[in-house]
Amino acid sequence: MTGTATLAQIARAAGVSAPTVSKVLNGRADVAPATRERVEELLRAHGYRRRRGTGHAAPLLELVFHELESPWAMEVIRGVENVVREEGLSVVLSESSGRLSIGQSWVDGVLARRPTGALLVLSGLDPVQRAQLTSRDIPFVVMDPAGDPGQEVPAVGATNWNGGLAATRHLLDLGHRRIAVIAGPGRMMCSRARVDGYRAALETAGVPFDPALVREGDFHHEAGYVAGLELLRAPDRPTAVFTGNDLQALGLYQAARELGLRVPEDLSVVGFDDLPLARWVGPALTTVRQPLTEMAEVATRMVLDLARGNRPNTLRVELATTLVVRGSTAAPSARS
């Protein structure tokens, strides 16, 4: 059997009927797990691809988040909707319950629904799952991948390293030298890149990197609060903090208030994302704008181009981040 195996050949090799292979292809649940695994292995091994034109994709775009309940997710949804509205598609929203990998149940549901395509946000597929979607001609794109998505996987992100560099340089230019960072999860590429940018800015300015000024959070408000209390209670507390996202910055605001510290008089704060709430807190938050809505639009158009059979010129797209200076940063006070 060659790499261009037909459905009938796959069935013979697996020792099952062609309708059984068809059920596996379409994500039907009424197939024994051992049989499904055997058929899937043969489909992967022989590079089976559904012939274009056989059946029709549903007018759906699958949009899956590792975590859905956040203002960050709403910005992404807005960008997706801006594109699919013009295309007459509906959006199916899913969540992986905080996991950075997609469960097999989601893949099975996608195979059954046979959507036009899928967009995975801060999530990823393992090689078997990627092969399953590829063999069914269901295109997918990863937005802001948590880990390395693989050379052949289309991905859209932002210049996180440059964002971390710009945020830290801004604080250095104001005169701060004891600058802390409350990062996001270390297993996420975007979080590591922001910290690497922070370190590069310090090193370029000749300021020694101090591991005691680094905390790791989970991109939630509570993490910024807890890490903020630890940093600000230290005898030699930082005069400025760069946080891995805006929500952690708000938690840091709360910690500073409880300790009687004023922003920016006693503590300068820089966030990351530029969510709408950054403009409405007091003082308004200096932050690195990550173009989330635009990133989602680009990723969605890439999915639709792939669905039309058009391969993008590049499989890696990074949109620029921009420092937005507001009222939460100032020169360190004489008392700091």
Sequence and secondary structure as in RCSB ss.txt:
>XXXX:A:sequence
MTGTATLAQIARAAGVSAPTVSKVLNGRADVAPATRERVEELLRAHGYRRRRGTGHAAPLLELVFHELESPWAME
VIRGVENVVREEGLSVVLSESSGRLSIGQSWVDGVLARRPTGALLVLSGLDPVQRAQLTSRDIPFVVMDPAGDPG
QEVPAVGATNWNGGLAATRHLLDLGHRRIAVIAGPGRMMCSRARVDGYRAALETAGVPFDPALVREGDFHHEAGY
VAGLELLRAPDRPTAVFTGNDLQALGLYQAARELGLRVPEDLSVVGFDDLPLARWVGPALTTVRQPLTEMAEVAT
RMVLDLARGNRPNTLRVELATTLVVRGSTAAPSARS
>XXXX:A:secstr
  TT  HHHHHHHHTS HHHHHHHHTT S S HHHHHHHHHHHHHTT    TTSS  EEEEEEEES  SSHHHHH
HHHHHHHHHHHHT EEEEEE TT SS  HHHHHHHHHH EEEEEEES    HHHHHHHHHTT  EEEES SS   
TTS EEEE HHHHHHHHHHHHHHTT  SEEEEE  TTSHHHHHHHHHHHHHHHHTT    GGGEEE  SSHHHHH
HHHHHHHTSTT  SEEEESSHHHHHHHHHHHHHTT  TTTT EEEEEE  GGGGTSSS  EEEE  HHHHHHHHH
HHHHHHHTT   S SEEEE  EEE  TT     TT 
